[in-house]
Amino acid sequence: WVAIIALGLPPEAPLWVGLVIVLGCFGLSIAVHLTYALVFSTPVMSSLYLRARRGIQATLGVFFTFAGLKLLLSRP
């Protein structure tokens, strides 16, 4: 993310702008992951996920298989 921010910021941008963006991304990441942890640790979500787990994994497996095949078969 820091590399992407460095590419997106103009050269004349002050240092504090980059720091605010990096700290904002850090704070947002912490908040999102804490929310995931709290939501998915509840008994209701845990049981919902356990029931849907096989379908979720199968769907993702098919998606990533086709994505990998597309990468393998693409011309440089």
C-alpha positions as a Markdown table, in Angstrom:
| # | Residue | x | y | z |
|---|---|---|---|---|
| 1 | Trp | 0.0 | 0.0 | 0.0 |
| 2 | Val | 2.8 | 2.4 | 0.7 |
| 3 | Ala | 4.1 | 1.9 | -2.8 |
| 4 | Ile | 0.7 | 2.6 | -4.3 |
| 5 | Ile | 0.4 | 5.7 | -2.1 |
| 6 | Ala | 3.8 | 6.9 | -3.2 |
| 7 | Leu | 2.8 | 6.5 | -6.9 |
| 8 | Gly | -0.5 | 8.4 | -6.3 |
| 9 | Leu | 0.8 | 11.3 | -4.4 |
| 10 | Pro | 2.2 | 14.3 | -6.3 |
| 11 | Pro | 5.9 | 15.0 | -5.7 |
| 12 | Glu | 5.1 | 18.4 | -4.1 |
| 13 | Ala | 2.8 | 16.8 | -1.5 |
| 14 | Pro | 4.0 | 17.4 | 2.0 |
| 15 | Leu | 5.2 | 14.5 | 4.1 |
| 16 | Trp | 2.3 | 14.8 | 6.5 |
| 17 | Val | -0.2 | 14.0 | 3.7 |
| 18 | Gly | 1.4 | 10.6 | 3.1 |
| 19 | Leu | 1.6 | 9.9 | 6.8 |
| 20 | Val | -2.1 | 10.7 | 7.3 |
| 21 | Ile | -3.0 | 8.4 | 4.4 |
| 22 | Val | -0.9 | 5.5 | 5.8 |
| 23 | Leu | -2.3 | 6.0 | 9.3 |
| 24 | Gly | -5.8 | 6.2 | 8.0 |
| 25 | Cys | -5.3 | 3.0 | 6.1 |
| 26 | Phe | -3.9 | 1.4 | 9.2 |
| 27 | Gly | -6.8 | 2.5 | 11.4 |
| 28 | Leu | -9.4 | 1.4 | 8.8 |
| 29 | Ser | -7.7 | -2.0 | 8.5 |
| 30 | Ile | -7.8 | -2.4 | 12.3 |
| 31 | Ala | -11.5 | -1.4 | 12.5 |
| 32 | Val | -12.5 | -3.8 | 9.6 |
| 33 | His | -10.6 | -6.8 | 11.0 |
| 34 | Leu | -11.9 | -6.2 | 14.5 |
| 35 | Thr | -15.4 | -6.1 | 13.1 |
| 36 | Tyr | -14.9 | -9.3 | 11.2 |
| 37 | Ala | -13.6 | -11.0 | 14.4 |
| 38 | Leu | -16.5 | -9.8 | 16.5 |
| 39 | Val | -19.2 | -10.7 | 13.9 |
| 40 | Phe | -17.8 | -14.1 | 13.0 |
| 41 | Ser | -17.2 | -15.1 | 16.6 |
| 42 | Thr | -20.9 | -15.0 | 17.4 |
| 43 | Pro | -22.7 | -18.3 | 17.6 |
| 44 | Val | -25.2 | -17.4 | 14.9 |
| 45 | Met | -22.6 | -16.4 | 12.4 |
| 46 | Ser | -20.4 | -19.4 | 13.3 |
| 47 | Ser | -23.3 | -21.8 | 12.6 |
| 48 | Leu | -24.3 | -20.0 | 9.4 |
| 49 | Tyr | -20.7 | -20.2 | 8.1 |
| 50 | Leu | -20.4 | -23.9 | 9.1 |
| 51 | Arg | -23.5 | -24.7 | 7.1 |
| 52 | Ala | -22.4 | -22.6 | 4.1 |
| 53 | Arg | -18.7 | -23.5 | 4.3 |
| 54 | Arg | -18.7 | -26.3 | 1.7 |
| 55 | Gly | -20.5 | -24.2 | -0.9 |
| 56 | Ile | -18.3 | -21.2 | -0.2 |
| 57 | Gln | -15.1 | -23.2 | -0.6 |
| 58 | Ala | -16.4 | -24.9 | -3.7 |
| 59 | Thr | -17.3 | -21.6 | -5.3 |
| 60 | Leu | -13.9 | -20.1 | -4.5 |
| 61 | Gly | -12.1 | -23.2 | -5.7 |
| 62 | Val | -13.9 | -23.1 | -9.1 |
| 63 | Phe | -13.2 | -19.3 | -9.4 |
| 64 | Phe | -9.5 | -19.6 | -8.6 |
| 65 | Thr | -9.1 | -22.7 | -10.8 |
| 66 | Phe | -10.4 | -20.7 | -13.8 |
| 67 | Ala | -8.4 | -17.6 | -12.9 |
| 68 | Gly | -5.3 | -19.8 | -12.7 |
| 69 | Leu | -6.0 | -21.5 | -16.0 |
| 70 | Lys | -6.6 | -18.1 | -17.6 |
| 71 | Leu | -3.2 | -16.9 | -16.4 |
| 72 | Leu | -1.5 | -20.1 | -17.5 |
| 73 | Leu | -3.0 | -20.0 | -21.0 |
| 74 | Ser | -2.7 | -16.3 | -21.6 |
| 75 | Arg | 0.0 | -15.2 | -24.1 |
| 76 | Pro | 2.7 | -12.9 | -22.8 |
